[in-house]
Amino acid sequence: MLKIRDICKSFNGVKILDRVNLQVETGGILGLAGPSGCGKSTLLRCIQKLEIPESGSIEYDGKAGFMFQDFQLFPHMTVMQNLLYVPNLKSKQRKKQEHQAIAVLKNIGIESKKHDYPVTLSGGQKQRVALARTLMTSPDILLCDEPTSGLDVATTDDVVQLLKSVNRVDLNSFGNFQKQTVTMVIASHDLDFLTKISDRIVLLKNGKIVADIKPSNFDDQIQLLKGYYL
C-alpha cells in the first residue's frame, strides 16, 4: 500500500502541494487528474524521491519505477542497450539481464525492435520501450507522467491496454520478477484516458485534492471534474 500523509512542497515560494493525503491499495490503478501546474507531476516526483517534500511522509513497500513524459530514452543506444544500461550498472550478470530484457520486450510486443534506435520508433513504440526499461527494475509501484502526451487516439487506446496488461500479468513470466501485480499512479490531463484505465481518479487543483471518485461514479461526475479545469 502507498500512504501519503500531509505532503507539502513549494518552489520559489509558491506552494505546489498543500497537505495532500492519499492512500493507494496494492495492485490499484490511481489516476491523477487536474490542469497544468496543479501538482500532478510534483507528487509523482516526490513518491519517486526525485523531489523532497518540506513536510509530511510517503510510505510504501518495495520500490517505485518512473516513466517520464518525454520517455528519456538515450538516442545513441539501441532499444536493448536502453533496457540494459541501469541493470548492467548494478549487476555483472549480463547474460541473465539480456534474457530478462528480451522477455520483457516480447511480453509488450516489441521484441523485433530490440536492435533499433529511438529515432526510428513511433511515439507508441517509444512509450513501450520506456515502459520496458522501467519494468527491468522490477517496480512494485509504477509512476507514469502523462503517458499519452502527444499520442493519437488509436495509440492512446494501445497504451491503455498495455498498462492494464502490466497491472494484471503474472510478472514471473518476465524472468526474475517476483510480484504478481504492479500498483500504478498515472498523472494525466486527459480525463477520457484516465476513466478507461483507472480504478479511481483523484483530481488536484492548486495543490489540493478537490475530488476523489470511483468507477461507478465516473459517468455522473465526469462533467464535475471537467469543471475544475476551468
C-alpha positions as a Markdown table, in Angstrom:
| # | Residue | x | y | z |
|---|---|---|---|---|
| 1 | Met | 0.0 | 0.0 | 0.0 |
| 2 | Leu | 1.1 | 3.5 | -0.8 |
| 3 | Lys | 0.5 | 6.0 | 2.0 |
| 4 | Ile | 0.9 | 9.8 | 1.5 |
| 5 | Arg | 0.4 | 11.9 | 4.6 |
| 6 | Asp | 0.2 | 15.8 | 4.7 |
| 7 | Ile | 2.7 | 16.3 | 1.9 |
| 8 | Cys | 3.7 | 19.9 | 1.3 |
| 9 | Lys | 6.0 | 21.1 | -1.5 |
| 10 | Ser | 6.9 | 24.6 | -2.7 |
| 11 | Phe | 9.0 | 26.1 | -5.5 |
| 12 | Asn | 10.3 | 29.7 | -5.2 |
| 13 | Gly | 7.8 | 30.4 | -2.5 |
| 14 | Val | 4.8 | 29.0 | -4.5 |
| 15 | Lys | 3.0 | 26.1 | -2.8 |
| 16 | Ile | 2.6 | 23.3 | -5.4 |
| 17 | Leu | 1.4 | 20.6 | -3.0 |
| 18 | Asp | -0.6 | 21.7 | 0.1 |
| 19 | Arg | -1.2 | 19.0 | 2.7 |
| 20 | Val | -2.0 | 16.1 | 0.3 |
| 21 | Asn | -3.3 | 12.9 | 1.9 |
| 22 | Leu | -3.8 | 9.8 | -0.1 |
| 23 | Gln | -3.7 | 6.0 | 0.1 |
| 24 | Val | -3.5 | 3.6 | -2.8 |
| 25 | Glu | -4.2 | -0.1 | -2.3 |
| 26 | Thr | -1.7 | -2.7 | -3.6 |
| 27 | Gly | -2.4 | -3.5 | -7.2 |
| 28 | Gly | -4.7 | -0.5 | -7.7 |
| 29 | Ile | -4.6 | 1.9 | -10.6 |
| 30 | Leu | -4.9 | 5.5 | -9.4 |
| 31 | Gly | -5.5 | 8.3 | -11.9 |
| 32 | Leu | -4.1 | 11.8 | -11.0 |
| 33 | Ala | -6.1 | 14.4 | -12.9 |
| 34 | Gly | -6.0 | 18.2 | -13.0 |
| 35 | Pro | -5.0 | 21.2 | -15.0 |
| 36 | Ser | -1.3 | 22.1 | -15.8 |
| 37 | Gly | 0.5 | 23.3 | -12.7 |
| 38 | Cys | -1.9 | 21.6 | -10.2 |
| 39 | Gly | 0.9 | 19.4 | -8.7 |
| 40 | Lys | 0.4 | 16.0 | -10.5 |
| 41 | Ser | 4.0 | 15.6 | -11.7 |
| 42 | Thr | 5.4 | 17.0 | -8.5 |
| 43 | Leu | 3.5 | 14.5 | -6.5 |
| 44 | Leu | 4.9 | 11.7 | -8.7 |
| 45 | Arg | 8.4 | 13.0 | -8.3 |
| 46 | Cys | 8.0 | 13.1 | -4.5 |
| 47 | Ile | 6.9 | 9.5 | -4.5 |
| 48 | Gln | 9.9 | 8.6 | -6.6 |
| 49 | Lys | 12.2 | 10.7 | -4.3 |
| 50 | Leu | 13.2 | 12.9 | -7.2 |
| 51 | Glu | 11.9 | 15.8 | -5.1 |
| 52 | Ile | 11.9 | 16.1 | -1.3 |
| 53 | Pro | 8.7 | 17.4 | 0.4 |
| 54 | Glu | 9.1 | 20.1 | 3.0 |
| 55 | Ser | 6.8 | 18.2 | 5.3 |
| 56 | Gly | 4.7 | 15.1 | 5.5 |
| 57 | Ser | 5.6 | 11.5 | 4.8 |
| 58 | Ile | 5.4 | 8.9 | 1.9 |
| 59 | Glu | 5.5 | 5.2 | 2.7 |
| 60 | Tyr | 5.4 | 2.1 | 0.5 |
| 61 | Asp | 6.9 | -1.3 | 0.4 |
| 62 | Gly | 9.4 | -2.2 | -2.3 |
| 63 | Lys | 10.5 | 0.2 | -4.9 |
| 64 | Ala | 9.0 | 2.6 | -7.5 |
| 65 | Gly | 9.7 | 2.9 | -11.2 |
| 66 | Phe | 9.2 | 6.2 | -13.1 |
| 67 | Met | 8.0 | 6.6 | -16.7 |
| 68 | Phe | 8.9 | 10.2 | -17.8 |
| 69 | Gln | 6.6 | 12.2 | -20.0 |
| 70 | Asp | 9.2 | 12.6 | -22.8 |
| 71 | Phe | 10.4 | 8.9 | -22.5 |
| 72 | Gln | 14.0 | 9.9 | -21.6 |
| 73 | Leu | 15.5 | 7.3 | -23.9 |
| 74 | Phe | 19.2 | 7.5 | -24.8 |
| 75 | Pro | 19.2 | 8.4 | -28.5 |
| 76 | His | 22.7 | 6.9 | -29.1 |
| 77 | Met | 21.7 | 3.5 | -27.7 |
| 78 | Thr | 19.5 | 0.7 | -29.2 |
| 79 | Val | 16.4 | -0.5 | -27.5 |
| 80 | Met | 18.3 | -3.3 | -25.8 |
| 81 | Gln | 21.1 | -1.0 | -24.7 |
| 82 | Asn | 18.5 | 1.4 | -23.2 |
| 83 | Leu | 17.0 | -1.5 | -21.2 |
| 84 | Leu | 20.3 | -2.9 | -20.1 |
| 85 | Tyr | 22.0 | 0.3 | -19.1 |
| 86 | Val | 20.9 | 0.6 | -15.5 |
| 87 | Pro | 20.8 | -3.2 | -14.7 |
| 88 | Asn | 24.4 | -3.5 | -16.0 |
| 89 | Leu | 25.5 | -0.7 | -13.7 |
| 90 | Lys | 24.2 | -2.7 | -10.7 |
| 91 | Ser | 24.9 | -6.3 | -11.8 |
| 92 | Lys | 27.7 | -8.1 | -13.7 |
| 93 | Gln | 25.3 | -10.9 | -14.8 |
| 94 | Arg | 24.9 | -9.5 | -18.3 |
| 95 | Lys | 23.6 | -12.7 | -20.0 |
| 96 | Lys | 20.9 | -13.0 | -17.3 |
| 97 | Gln | 19.9 | -9.4 | -17.8 |
| 98 | Glu | 19.8 | -9.8 | -21.6 |
| 99 | His | 17.4 | -12.8 | -21.3 |
| 100 | Gln | 15.2 | -10.7 | -18.9 |
| 101 | Ala | 15.2 | -7.8 | -21.3 |
| 102 | Ile | 14.2 | -10.0 | -24.3 |
| 103 | Ala | 11.4 | -11.5 | -22.1 |
| 104 | Val | 10.1 | -8.0 | -21.2 |
| 105 | Leu | 10.2 | -6.8 | -24.9 |
| 106 | Lys | 8.4 | -10.0 | -26.0 |
| 107 | Asn | 5.6 | -9.6 | -23.4 |
| 108 | Ile | 4.9 | -6.0 | -24.5 |
| 109 | Gly | 5.1 | -6.7 | -28.2 |
| 110 | Ile | 8.3 | -5.0 | -29.4 |
| 111 | Glu | 10.9 | -7.8 | -29.4 |
| 112 | Ser | 11.5 | -7.1 | -33.1 |
| 113 | Lys | 12.7 | -3.6 | -32.3 |
| 114 | Lys | 15.5 | -4.6 | -29.9 |
| 115 | His | 18.3 | -3.5 | -32.2 |
| 116 | Asp | 16.6 | -0.3 | -33.4 |
| 117 | Tyr | 17.4 | 3.2 | -32.2 |
| 118 | Pro | 14.8 | 5.5 | -30.7 |
| 119 | Val | 14.8 | 7.9 | -33.7 |
| 120 | Thr | 13.3 | 5.1 | -35.8 |
| 121 | Leu | 10.5 | 4.4 | -33.5 |
| 122 | Ser | 6.9 | 5.8 | -33.4 |
| 123 | Gly | 5.6 | 7.6 | -30.3 |
| 124 | Gly | 3.7 | 4.4 | -29.2 |
| 125 | Gln | 6.8 | 2.3 | -29.7 |
| 126 | Lys | 8.9 | 4.7 | -27.7 |
| 127 | Gln | 6.3 | 4.5 | -24.9 |
| 128 | Arg | 6.6 | 0.7 | -24.9 |
| 129 | Val | 10.4 | 0.9 | -24.7 |
| 130 | Ala | 10.1 | 3.4 | -21.8 |
| 131 | Leu | 7.8 | 1.0 | -20.0 |
| 132 | Ala | 10.0 | -2.0 | -20.7 |
| 133 | Arg | 13.0 | -0.1 | -19.3 |
| 134 | Thr | 11.1 | 0.7 | -16.1 |
| 135 | Leu | 9.9 | -2.9 | -15.8 |
| 136 | Met | 13.6 | -4.0 | -15.8 |
| 137 | Thr | 13.9 | -2.5 | -12.3 |
| 138 | Ser | 11.1 | -4.8 | -11.0 |
| 139 | Pro | 9.0 | -2.0 | -9.6 |
| 140 | Asp | 6.3 | -2.5 | -7.0 |
| 141 | Ile | 4.8 | 0.9 | -7.9 |
| 142 | Leu | 4.8 | 2.2 | -11.5 |
| 143 | Leu | 4.6 | 6.0 | -11.7 |
| 144 | Cys | 3.5 | 7.3 | -15.2 |
| 145 | Asp | 3.7 | 11.0 | -16.0 |
| 146 | Glu | 1.4 | 11.9 | -18.9 |
| 147 | Pro | 1.9 | 8.6 | -20.7 |
| 148 | Thr | -0.3 | 9.6 | -23.6 |
| 149 | Ser | 1.0 | 13.1 | -24.2 |
| 150 | Gly | 1.3 | 13.7 | -28.0 |
| 151 | Leu | -0.2 | 10.3 | -28.9 |
| 152 | Asp | -3.2 | 9.9 | -31.3 |
| 153 | Val | -6.5 | 8.3 | -30.1 |
| 154 | Ala | -5.6 | 4.8 | -31.5 |
| 155 | Thr | -2.2 | 4.8 | -29.9 |
| 156 | Thr | -3.7 | 6.0 | -26.6 |
| 157 | Asp | -6.0 | 3.0 | -26.6 |
| 158 | Asp | -3.0 | 0.8 | -27.1 |
| 159 | Val | -1.3 | 2.4 | -24.1 |
| 160 | Val | -4.5 | 1.7 | -22.0 |
| 161 | Gln | -4.4 | -2.0 | -22.9 |
| 162 | Leu | -0.6 | -2.1 | -22.4 |
| 163 | Leu | -0.7 | -0.7 | -18.9 |
| 164 | Lys | -3.7 | -2.8 | -17.9 |
| 165 | Ser | -1.8 | -5.9 | -19.1 |
| 166 | Val | 1.2 | -5.0 | -17.0 |
| 167 | Asn | -1.0 | -4.4 | -14.0 |
| 168 | Arg | -2.6 | -7.8 | -14.2 |
| 169 | Val | 0.1 | -10.0 | -15.8 |
| 170 | Asp | 1.9 | -12.8 | -14.0 |
| 171 | Leu | 5.3 | -11.0 | -13.8 |
| 172 | Asn | 7.1 | -14.2 | -13.2 |
| 173 | Ser | 6.8 | -14.7 | -17.0 |
| 174 | Phe | 9.2 | -11.7 | -17.4 |
| 175 | Gly | 12.1 | -13.7 | -15.9 |
| 176 | Asn | 13.3 | -12.7 | -12.5 |
| 177 | Phe | 10.2 | -10.6 | -11.5 |
| 178 | Gln | 8.6 | -11.9 | -8.3 |
| 179 | Lys | 5.5 | -9.7 | -7.9 |
| 180 | Gln | 2.1 | -10.7 | -9.3 |
| 181 | Thr | 0.7 | -7.2 | -9.6 |
| 182 | Val | 2.0 | -3.7 | -10.0 |
| 183 | Thr | 0.4 | -0.7 | -8.3 |
| 184 | Met | 0.1 | 2.3 | -10.7 |
| 185 | Val | -0.2 | 6.0 | -10.2 |
| 186 | Ile | -0.8 | 7.7 | -13.5 |
| 187 | Ala | -0.8 | 11.5 | -13.9 |
| 188 | Ser | -2.7 | 12.9 | -17.0 |
| 189 | His | -4.7 | 15.9 | -18.0 |
| 190 | Asp | -6.8 | 13.6 | -20.3 |
| 191 | Leu | -9.8 | 12.5 | -18.3 |
| 192 | Asp | -11.1 | 10.2 | -21.0 |
| 193 | Phe | -7.9 | 8.3 | -20.9 |
| 194 | Leu | -8.0 | 8.1 | -17.1 |
| 195 | Thr | -11.6 | 6.8 | -17.0 |
| 196 | Lys | -10.6 | 4.0 | -19.3 |
| 197 | Ile | -7.7 | 2.8 | -17.2 |
| 198 | Ser | -8.2 | 3.9 | -13.5 |
| 199 | Asp | -9.8 | 2.1 | -10.6 |
| 200 | Arg | -10.1 | 5.6 | -9.0 |
| 201 | Ile | -9.5 | 9.2 | -10.0 |
| 202 | Val | -8.2 | 11.9 | -7.7 |
| 203 | Leu | -8.3 | 15.5 | -9.0 |
| 204 | Leu | -5.8 | 18.1 | -7.9 |
| 205 | Lys | -6.2 | 21.8 | -8.1 |
| 206 | Asn | -3.9 | 24.4 | -6.6 |
| 207 | Gly | -2.0 | 21.7 | -4.8 |
| 208 | Lys | -5.1 | 20.2 | -3.0 |
| 209 | Ile | -7.2 | 17.2 | -3.6 |
| 210 | Val | -10.6 | 18.6 | -4.7 |
| 211 | Ala | -12.3 | 15.3 | -5.9 |
| 212 | Asp | -11.9 | 11.6 | -5.3 |
| 213 | Ile | -14.2 | 9.3 | -7.3 |
| 214 | Lys | -14.6 | 5.6 | -8.1 |
| 215 | Pro | -15.5 | 4.0 | -11.4 |
| 216 | Ser | -19.2 | 3.6 | -10.5 |
| 217 | Asn | -19.4 | 7.3 | -10.3 |
| 218 | Phe | -17.3 | 8.3 | -13.3 |
| 219 | Asp | -20.3 | 8.9 | -15.6 |
| 220 | Asp | -22.1 | 11.0 | -13.1 |
| 221 | Gln | -19.1 | 13.1 | -12.0 |
| 222 | Ile | -17.0 | 13.4 | -15.2 |
| 223 | Gln | -18.6 | 16.8 | -16.1 |
| 224 | Leu | -18.0 | 18.0 | -12.5 |
| 225 | Leu | -14.3 | 17.0 | -12.9 |
| 226 | Lys | -14.1 | 18.9 | -16.2 |
| 227 | Gly | -15.4 | 21.9 | -14.4 |
| 228 | Tyr | -12.3 | 22.0 | -12.2 |
| 229 | Tyr | -10.2 | 22.6 | -15.3 |
| 230 | Leu | -11.7 | 26.0 | -15.9 |
